[in-house]
Amino acid sequence: MRDTGTGRLDPDQVEFFRSNGYVVGDDLLKPAAFAGLREHFERKLAALPADERPEDMDVPHFTDPELFRWLLDPDVLDVAESILGPDIALFSAHFFCKPAGDGKGVPWHTDAWFWRETIHPPEQAVTIWLAIDPSTAENGNMVVIPGSHRQQADGPYREVRSEESVFTWELDVSKMPVDTDRAVPIPLRPNQFSIHSGGLLHSSAVNRSTIRRCGFTMRYMSTAVRFNHEGVGHKHQIFLARGEDRAGNVYAQPWRAYPELVDARGKGQRVVTADR
Ligand SMILES: O=C(O)CCC(=O)C(=O)O
């Protein structure tokens, strides 16, 4: 029998997600699993090379296969399944850890714009954003434009020159028919989560507070969606997380490291530091 967790979204949450492009939920992981992830993250952070920023802990699962414990946790996949259906691929992960005092901000964007060359259609991919730390207005919680995932326009984007930005590209919201004053904050307690559509407009501010703000993003798509390895120069891998392939995608083996991908990408952690 398939191993399922208890984290499935209820019909109201699914309806909220469909109309707003995101929804919030409580207690994504069981207490022991969440505690394990937090400890694991603290070890990784403590071992982060001095020249790497904690906001940039992108694709950490390529060098740290233990992260599949959480990325493939049935409770997490049940949430993804509520939105995507039973056939699910894990396509990415990222610790967005903004240190206290000088944590970088995340400019306005849709994830779909960043994935436009690789995921077809990109707005059908989703991100589960799990709070490792309290995420508040003071330390730069995510803010979203409800319903923006239904908007056709996405752009123009321009280069960001600020050292205080996690990304080097941002949506020029002044040229978009959106009112960022309408942005809705998503404050979260540790182990609360949000799930957002690839088409949702979102951002987050710098962290000048005294409290760190770390979120673990786990990104999934239906296996009916096509992942174009060519579009990312074969420097990425996706993993069959649940169910069956529906689009002729090529999947890698979970629970093993892919340091050559990180080397090819030219940034990120190269060493698995957790000792178990
Ligand atoms: O962590 C943040 O503030 C932003 C995260 C984000 O942009 C994303 O999950 O797509």
The ligand as a Gaussian input file, in Angstrom:
#p B3LYP/6-31G(d) Opt

LIG

0 1
 O       11.896000      33.220000       0.584000
 C       11.494000      34.215000      -0.006000
 O       11.367000      35.297000       0.549000
 C       11.111000      34.131000      -1.453000
 C       11.012000      32.731000      -1.938000
 C       10.678000      32.648000      -3.373000
 O       10.825000      33.569000      -4.138000
 C       10.138000      31.395000      -3.881000
 O        9.951000      30.446000      -3.110000
 O        9.872000      31.303000      -5.078000

